[in-house]
Amino acid sequence: NNNSNNSNNNNNNINTNTNINSAMSSIPPRFKMLKMTEPMSPCAEARWNALDPDLARALIQIFRDELTSYQRLLDAVHRTVKSVTNTIKGFEPVTDIVAEVVSCLSQGLVPRQWRCLGLELAGDSINTWLMDFTIRLEFFYEWAVEGPPVSMPLGVLSRPRSYLTMIQQIFAERLKKTVGHIDFELVILNEDEEEVLSQENLKALDPKAMENTALAMHGGDTVSLMSALKQGCLISGVLIQGASWDRETAQLVDPDPGQIYSIMPLMWLRAIVVGERGEGEGGREGGGGGMG
């Protein structure tokens, strides 16, 4: 019996150590500062130079704010890992924080102190959480090198409302209105992000190509990519639960059996003056609605 108990304890210890080692080895590295100083690709630089100066300045501020949030969490994670490593090696005493982190990681859970830093990452599982964290950091690495994305994935941002408010402010100044008089008209496009803005397409997407790239709306109307961005912004990566989007009818429908989440097509948030709808360069849009 004693041998059996010892064997079970050894197996539990092995599983615990495996979980901890797996989690700690998956933690993303600190920001790669050298990568952030790499030159932009020619098309990305052309897109950046074509941006409205006010919008460019605002996007820089959004980037800095987001980077600060993610850097804070990344630093906290690395400090904790260092403490755990030093404790395991006997260089530091076992504190309540270290004990909680080790307990969570051994169970495949996210430590509470990592979840309390204002960033809502996907999943309770530490593996899912770290995967989401890594994907988001890679997004900001790409932004640092290639400039802001053509389509903004709101779910990646720690402050998505700040981004939308910034867009409202830009158009309020441009249209000489107060922010309260600027609304968003939501236009759900027919294309997925990958169809229009894949990494391969972005390599050749200079301002001229953006003028020649048509975005289709329900009902047959189109608007050029450049025109859409001059009138508002594109957002992507929006997931919905318990429904899916039918492009033929431009309506939400029941999801396929077993489908929990579905991703929406590209969305165009067209900045409008409150009370004025469907009068932009793309004509009267289908699949639209006010954001409020």
N, C-alpha and C positions, 0 to 999 in steps of 0.2 A: 504493500500500500504506500509506504514511504517512497519507494522508487517511482511508483506511478504518479504520486503528487509532485515529486521533484521533476519528473519528465514534463508534466503539465505546466509547471511553473517555468521551466526552461523554454517551452514552446511559447508561452505567453510573453516571456521576456524577449524572445526572438522576434515575435510579431510586433511587439511594442517598439523595439529598437528599429525594426524595418520601417514602420510607419513614420517614426520620427526622422530617420535618415532620408526617407523618400521625400518627405515634406521639405526638409531643410535643403536638400539638393535641388529642389524645384523653385526655390525662392529666386526671383529675378535679380540680376546684378544692379548695382547703382547706375545712375544715368551715365551713358558713355559720352563724355564731353567731347572727345575727338570726333565722334560721329556727328555731333551737332554742329561742327564747324565745316563739314564737307560742303562743297559748292552745290548749288541747286542745279538740276538738269536744265538744259536750255528752255524746254517748254514750260517747266514749272516757274522758271525765272520770268519768262514772258507773261505768264498768267499773273504773277505777283506784280510786275510792273504795270499791268493793265488795270489793277484794282484802284478803285476810288481811294485817294489818300486818307480820308477820314475812316473808311472801312478798314484799310490796312492798319492804321494805328489802333483801332478798336480790337482787331483780331490779335494784334501783338499783345494787348493787355489781357484779352481772354486767355491766350496761350500762357502768359506768365502766371495768371491766377490759377489755372488748371495745374500747371507744373508745380506750383507751390503746394497744392493739396496732395498731389501724388508723391511729391518728394518727401512731404511730412510723413506719409504712411510708409514709404519705402525706407526712410531713415529709422522709423520706429521698429519696423520688422527686422532690419539688420542689427539694431542695438539689442533687440531681444535675442536674436540668434547668437550674437556674440556672448551674451550673458549665459545662455544655455550651454554653449560650447565650453566656456570657462568654468562653469559649475561642474560639468561632466568631467573635466580635466582636474578638478579640485582646486582651481585658482580662485574661485569665488564661493561664498556660502550659498546654501539653498534658500532663496527668498520665496515669498508667496507668489510673486509674479512668475518666477521661473517654474515653480511647481505647477502653477495653473497652465502655463504654456506647454510644458512637457505632458501634462495630463491630457490636454486637448489634442495635441499632435499625435499622441499615442493612440487616441480613439478616432483619428481622422477628422477631427473637428477644427474649426477656426478659433484661435484664442480670442477671448472676450476683448482684450485691450486692443487688438487689431481691428475689431469690428466697431470700436467706439470713436473712430477718428473721422467720421463724417462721409466716408465713401461707401456706397452700397454696391458691393461686388456680388456676383452671382453665387448662389448656393451656400449651404451649410457645410458641405464637404470641403476639407482643406485643399484637396486636389483641384476641385472645380473652382474654388476661390482663387487659388494661385494661377490657374490657367487664365481666368478672366483678368486678373491683375496684370499678367504678362502681356496679354493681347492689348490691353489699354496702354501700357507703357510703350509697346511697339508702335502704336498709333501716334503717340506723342514724339517718339524718335523720328518717325516719318514726317510729321508736321515740322519738326525742327529743321530737317534737312530740305524738304521739298516745299515748304510753305503750307498754308492752311488748306484743308481738303476742299474740293469743289462742292462736295455734298457733305454736310455735317451729320455725323452719327450722334444724335442727342444723348443716347444711352451711355455713351462713353464719358460724357462731361459730368463733372461733379456738381456743376451749377448750370444746368441746361436753361433755366429761366433767365439767367444773366445773359446768356448768348442771345436769346430771343428779344430781351429788352434792349440789348445793344443794337440789334437790327432795327427795332422800332425807333430808337433814338436817331439812328443814321437817316432813316427815311423821314422822320419828323423834321429834322433840320433841312433835308433836301426839299421837302414839300412845304416848308415854312408853316408847320402845324405843331401843336403840342403833342407829346407822346400819347396822351389820352385819346387823341383823335386818329391815331394810327392803329389799324387792326390787321390781322392776317386772314387772307382768304386761302383756305386749304384746297389745293388741287392735287388729286391723286393721279399720278401719271401712269402710263401703260408699261413703262420700262422698269426693269430691276436695275439696281445700281451696277451690277456686274455687266449688264448689257451695254451700258453707256460709259461707265467710269472704271472699268477694269484697269489693273496695273499696266497692261499692254496698251490700252487706249490712251491712258494718261501720258505715256511717253511721247505721243504725237499730238497731244491736246494743247495747242497754242491758241491765242485769241481768235485767229482766223478759223481754225478748226471748230472752235466753240460756236462761232457764228453759223457754221455750216452743219452743226449737229442739231437735228430736230428732235424735240421731245413731244410725244403724242399724248393727247388727252382723250377721254371718252367723248364720243361724238364726232371724232375725226379732226378736230382742231389741233394745230401744232404750234409750238413756240420754240425758238432757237435757245440753245443752252445759254448763250451769252445774254440774250434778252431776258430769260427767266431770272438770271442772277442780278441783272440790273434792276429788276422789279421786286426782288425779294431774296429768298435763299432756298436751297434744296436741303432736305433732310432725308436720312436713310437709316436703315437698321431698326425700324420700329417693329416690335413684336406685339402681336395681339394674342390673347388667350381665349379659347372657347369659340373662335370664329375664324373665318378666312375671307380674303377679298376676291370677289368674282369680277374679273376685268371686263367681261362682256356686258354685264348689267351695271357695273360700277356700284356694287352693293356688298355689304357684309352678308355672308351666308354661313351655314353650319359647316364646321370643319370636317375633314375626312375622318373616318373611324380611327381612333387611336392617336389622332393628332392633337397635341396639347397646345402648342404654339404654332403660329404661322407668321411669316415676315411680310410686311406690306411692301408694295412697290415704292419707287422714289416718290417723294412728296414735295410739292412746290408750295412754299408759304409766300404768297404774293402780298406785299405790303400795300394796303389801300387806305384811303381816307374813309373814316366811318360813314356809312351810308352810300358809298360809291363802290359797286361791285361789277366784275365781269367786263371792264372796259379797257383792259390792258392791250399790249401789242399782240397777244395771242388770241384776241377775240374773246367771245364769251366762253368760259371754260366749263367743262363738265366735271362731275365728281367733286365739286367745290363745296365749301361751307366756311363760315366764320369760325375763328379760333376763340374769340371772346377775350 
